[in-house]
Amino acid sequence: MKQSKVLLIYTGGTIGMIEDPETGALTAFDFDHLSDQIPELSRINAELKVVSMGMPIDSSDMNPMIWQDIAQQVVDQYELFDGFVVLHGSDTMAFTASALSYMLQGIKKPVILTGSQLPIGTIRTDGKENLITSIEIAASKDKNDESIIQEVAIYFEYSLYRGNRTSKVSAHAFEAFVSPNYLELAVAGVDIKYNSSAFYKTTLPELDYKFKMDDRVALMKIFPGFSTHVYKSMFDIEKVKAVVIESFGAGNVPNNTEFFKMIKNYIEAGGIVINITQCSSGSVSLGKYANSTMLKEIGVLSGEDLTTEAAITKIMFLLGNYTQTEDINRLMQSSLVGELTEYTL
């Protein structure tokens, strides 16, 4: 079979660390010598190239500028490679995967993010399997010589998930990620079993990339007894253009007149408010209960079953690339790249 070409884009994270045998300290791994640590890579039917995004960073330092740099690497190398693997720290991987999915609309090749809970130089590392299988998925094509996966995805501990449907749920288990409201794209066992019915396939004729992200976005988690006064600065339209609210259950918030008035004034001033559930799975259904009816009436948008990561990065993307509030509101409640289930639209 013809060898696929896969580009590894290294950003940092645990997977890129190796223990110094003399000091025991973790240091950044030299990916130019990748085959020394993982000789199994030579058996994969893929030609590999590695690029590094400058100095390796802790994924806690990930930000929209680096998302843009990663997306630019994919665009610049798009015609030269059949697939892309982004090596990334696990803590913010779901944010990056979500952001890239919006930035790289129209993509017809796989962009697989992966990492590990243990450094690649550790005996019990999960990094080797995650990396090997990610490369294999990124290199895989169907009988028509088209990429099997044609979207941004996360591979971790034997499962492939849609990137913008994924959340990290464990700081210590190898099964660190879940896709709470969507099926796995593939499961790796003796063979890699693909779930083709879950795949996202673009209808765009070609890659349509937009990189701008507006970071004037806030996140508010509802909890019993919160003070509206504490959050007034968050609803300042001069500083914050959109607020994502993590509400209870199917979209409920306390019946607080002062809170409703603050949101109403903010929306009337041009602000955008999106309601998502703080539950680990499920969907917002505004108006299902009395305590969410008022939110709907004053113009709060339903985030449906968006994850927090997908909601935050989506509104940053929309604010960065669209100017009309009506367009942003409509697109926020529509599925751009399979990030939400359009229950009610």
C-alpha positions in Angstrom: 0.0 0.0 0.0 1.1 3.6 -0.7 2.5 5.2 2.4 0.5 8.0 4.0 2.3 11.1 5.1 1.5 12.2 8.7 2.7 15.5 10.3 3.2 15.4 14.1 2.7 18.8 15.6 4.3 19.0 19.1 3.0 21.7 21.5 4.2 20.2 24.8 2.4 18.4 27.6 3.2 15.2 29.5 3.6 13.1 26.4 6.6 15.1 25.4 8.5 14.6 28.7 11.2 12.1 29.6 12.9 11.5 32.9 16.6 12.4 33.2 18.3 9.2 34.4 20.7 11.2 36.5 18.5 13.8 38.2 15.1 12.2 37.9 13.7 15.5 36.6 11.3 15.6 33.7 12.6 17.4 30.6 11.3 18.0 27.2 11.8 15.0 24.8 13.7 15.4 21.5 11.3 14.2 18.9 14.0 14.0 16.4 14.9 10.8 18.1 11.3 9.6 18.4 12.1 6.1 16.9 14.6 5.5 19.7 11.8 5.6 22.3 9.1 4.0 20.1 10.8 1.7 17.6 7.3 0.3 16.8 6.7 3.4 14.7 8.9 1.9 11.9 6.2 -0.8 11.4 3.4 1.8 10.7 2.8 2.3 7.0 3.3 6.1 7.3 6.0 8.6 6.6 6.4 10.9 9.6 7.6 14.4 10.0 7.7 16.3 13.3 7.4 20.1 13.8 7.5 21.8 17.1 5.5 24.9 18.0 8.4 26.7 19.6 9.2 26.0 23.3 7.1 23.2 24.7 4.4 24.6 27.0 2.2 23.3 29.8 -1.3 23.0 28.4 -2.5 25.3 31.1 -0.7 28.0 29.1 -2.7 27.2 25.9 -4.4 30.2 24.4 -6.1 31.4 21.2 -2.8 32.6 19.7 -1.4 29.1 19.9 -4.6 27.7 18.5 -4.1 29.9 15.5 -0.5 28.8 15.1 -1.6 25.1 15.2 -4.3 25.7 12.7 -1.9 27.7 10.5 0.5 24.7 10.5 -2.4 22.4 9.2 -3.3 24.9 6.5 0.2 25.5 5.4 0.9 21.7 5.2 -2.5 20.6 4.1 -1.6 19.6 0.6 1.6 17.9 1.6 0.2 15.5 4.3 -2.6 13.0 4.5 -3.2 13.4 8.2 -2.1 15.4 11.3 -1.4 14.4 14.9 -1.2 17.2 17.5 0.7 16.2 20.7 -0.9 18.2 23.5 -1.2 18.3 27.2 -4.4 16.7 28.3 -5.7 19.4 30.6 -6.9 21.8 27.9 -6.9 19.4 25.0 -10.7 19.5 24.6 -10.6 23.3 24.3 -8.0 23.1 21.6 -9.8 20.4 19.7 -13.0 22.4 19.8 -11.3 25.6 18.7 -9.5 23.8 15.8 -12.8 22.2 14.6 -14.3 25.7 14.1 -11.2 27.2 12.6 -10.7 24.4 10.1 -14.1 24.0 8.6 -14.2 22.1 5.3 -11.4 19.8 6.4 -11.3 16.4 4.7 -8.3 15.0 6.5 -7.9 13.9 10.1 -6.5 16.1 12.8 -6.0 13.9 15.8 -5.1 15.3 19.2 -3.5 13.0 21.7 -1.3 13.1 24.8 -0.8 11.0 27.9 -1.1 10.8 31.7 2.4 9.6 32.1 5.6 10.8 30.3 6.6 8.9 27.2 9.9 7.8 28.9 8.1 6.1 31.8 7.9 2.3 31.7 4.1 2.3 32.3 3.4 5.2 30.0 0.1 5.4 28.1 1.8 7.7 25.7 3.2 5.1 23.4 -0.1 3.5 22.6 -1.9 6.8 22.3 0.7 8.1 19.8 1.0 4.9 17.8 -2.7 4.5 17.3 -3.2 8.2 16.6 -0.7 8.0 13.8 -2.3 4.9 12.5 -5.7 6.6 12.5 -4.3 9.7 10.9 -2.7 7.6 8.1 -5.7 5.4 7.5 -7.6 5.6 4.2 -10.6 3.8 2.7 -10.8 1.9 -0.5 -11.3 5.1 -2.4 -8.0 6.5 -1.1 -9.9 9.0 1.1 -9.1 9.6 4.8 -11.4 7.5 7.0 -11.6 10.3 9.6 -12.2 13.8 8.1 -12.6 15.9 11.2 -10.8 17.1 14.4 -10.7 14.3 17.0 -9.2 13.3 20.2 -7.6 9.8 20.7 -7.0 8.7 24.3 -6.8 5.2 25.9 -8.3 3.1 23.1 -11.1 5.6 22.1 -11.4 8.1 19.4 -13.9 11.0 20.1 -15.1 14.0 18.1 -12.9 16.8 19.4 -15.7 19.3 20.1 -17.8 16.7 21.9 -15.1 15.8 24.4 -14.3 16.7 28.1 -11.5 15.6 30.4 -12.9 14.0 33.5 -10.0 12.4 35.3 -6.6 13.8 36.4 -5.2 10.3 37.2 -7.0 7.6 35.2 -5.7 6.6 31.8 -9.3 6.8 30.6 -9.1 10.6 31.1 -11.7 11.7 28.5 -15.4 11.1 27.8 -17.8 12.2 25.0 -20.9 12.7 27.2 -23.4 13.3 24.5 -22.0 11.6 21.4 -20.8 8.2 20.2 -17.2 7.2 19.9 -15.8 7.5 16.4 -13.7 4.4 16.9 -12.5 2.0 19.5 -9.0 0.4 19.3 -8.7 -3.2 20.3 -7.1 -6.0 18.3 -8.4 -4.0 15.3 -9.5 -0.4 15.1 -13.3 -0.5 14.8 -14.6 2.6 13.2 -18.2 3.8 13.7 -18.8 5.3 10.4 -22.4 6.4 11.3 -20.9 8.8 13.8 -18.5 10.5 11.4 -18.7 14.1 10.5 -18.2 14.8 6.8 -18.2 18.4 5.6 -20.4 19.6 2.8 -18.1 22.4 1.9 -16.2 22.0 -1.3 -12.8 23.0 0.1 -11.0 24.0 3.3 -12.6 27.2 4.7 -10.4 28.4 7.5 -11.0 31.3 9.8 -8.6 32.0 12.6 -9.8 35.0 14.5 -10.9 34.4 18.1 -12.3 37.1 20.5 -11.4 36.4 24.1 -13.8 38.9 25.6 -15.9 35.9 26.9 -16.8 35.0 30.5 -17.9 31.8 32.2 -20.3 31.8 35.1 -21.1 28.7 37.1 -24.4 28.8 38.9 -24.5 27.7 42.5 -27.0 28.0 45.4 -26.8 31.3 47.1 -24.5 33.1 44.7 -24.5 36.9 44.9 -25.6 38.9 41.9 -23.4 41.8 43.0 -20.3 39.7 42.8 -20.9 39.1 39.0 -22.0 42.6 38.0 -18.6 43.3 36.4 -18.9 40.2 34.3 -22.0 41.7 32.6 -20.2 44.9 31.6 -20.8 45.1 27.8 -17.7 47.4 27.4 -15.5 44.6 28.7 -17.3 41.4 28.0 -19.1 40.5 24.8 -20.6 37.2 25.7 -21.2 35.2 28.9 -21.6 31.4 29.1 -23.7 30.3 32.0 -23.4 26.8 33.4 -26.8 26.3 34.9 -28.5 23.5 36.9 -30.0 20.5 35.1 -31.9 21.3 32.0 -31.1 25.0 32.2 -32.5 26.1 35.5 -31.2 29.1 37.6 -32.5 30.5 40.9 -35.6 32.7 40.7 -33.7 35.9 41.3 -35.3 39.1 40.0 -32.0 41.1 40.3 -30.1 38.4 38.4 -32.7 38.4 35.6 -32.7 42.2 35.4 -28.9 42.2 35.1 -28.9 39.7 32.2 -31.8 41.5 30.5 -30.0 44.8 30.6 -26.8 43.2 29.3 -28.5 41.5 26.4 -30.4 44.8 25.5 -27.0 46.5 25.5 -25.7 44.0 22.8 -24.3 41.2 25.0 -24.8 37.5 24.3 -25.7 35.0 26.9 -25.5 31.2 26.3 -27.0 28.7 28.8 -25.4 25.3 29.0 -25.8 22.6 31.7 -23.2 22.0 34.3 -24.2 18.4 34.4 -21.7 15.9 32.9 -24.2 14.9 30.2 -27.6 16.0 28.9 -29.0 19.1 27.3 -30.4 22.5 28.2 -34.1 22.9 27.4 -35.1 26.5 28.1 -38.7 26.8 29.2 -39.1 23.2 30.3 -39.2 24.4 33.9 -40.5 27.7 35.3 -37.1 28.8 36.5 -35.7 28.7 33.0 -38.7 30.3 31.3 -37.6 33.8 32.2 -34.2 33.3 30.7 -35.7 32.3 27.4 -38.1 35.3 27.5 -35.2 37.8 28.0 -33.2 36.5 25.1 -30.8 34.0 26.6 -29.6 31.4 24.0 -29.9 27.7 24.6 -26.5 25.9 24.3 -28.3 22.6 23.9 -25.8 19.8 24.6 -22.6 21.8 24.0 -19.8 21.0 26.3 -18.3 23.9 28.2 -15.2 23.6 26.1 -17.2 23.7 22.8 -19.4 26.5 24.0 -16.5 28.8 25.1 -14.5 28.3 22.0 -17.5 28.5 19.7 -18.6 31.9 20.9 -14.9 33.2 20.8 -14.8 32.0 17.2 -18.1 33.6 16.2 -17.3 36.9 17.9 -14.0 36.9 16.1 -15.4 36.3 12.6 -18.9 37.8 12.6 -20.1 41.3 13.3 -23.9 41.0 13.4 -25.4 39.8 16.7 -28.3 38.2 14.8 -25.8 36.0 12.8 -23.9 35.1 15.9 -27.1 34.1 17.8 -28.3 32.0 14.9 -24.9 30.2 14.4 -24.5 29.7 18.1 -27.6 27.6 18.1 -26.8 25.8 14.9 -24.4 22.9 14.4 -21.3 24.1 12.5 -19.1 21.0 12.6 -21.2 18.5 14.6 -20.6 20.1 18.0 -24.2 20.0 19.1 -27.4 18.1 18.5 -30.1 20.3 17.0 -33.0 19.0 19.1 -35.3 21.9 18.6 -34.2 23.8 15.5 
